[in-house]
Amino acid sequence: MITEPIRRCAGCGRKTGKSELIRIVRLPSKQVVFDPRLEHQGRSLYFCPRMKCFETLMRRGAPDKLMKSTLPREVRDAVISYLSCTESAS
């Protein structure tokens, strides 16, 4: 039986399957991108698809600590837009 990798939300700390979380990735080129479909490889941080978790991880400075990179404004705006759409659809 193959099990899904477990990851921890950088916001609330909940451990769950990787497919239940979304992530931000620092690519080998040092570019930081929002990766909701888990397509890219690189240093990343995972978080629950909830605005509260994203706000918490930003307040804690998680991108700087976990990815060793600051989060560009366009990535932050893309995450907020994505979360706004998914939360309003629920």
Buried (B, 14 or more C-beta within 10 A) or exposed (E): EEEEEEBBBBBEEEEBEEEBBBBBBBBEEEEBBBBBEBEBEBBBBBBBBBBEBBEBBBEEEBBEEBBEBEBBEEBBEBBBEBBEEBEEEE
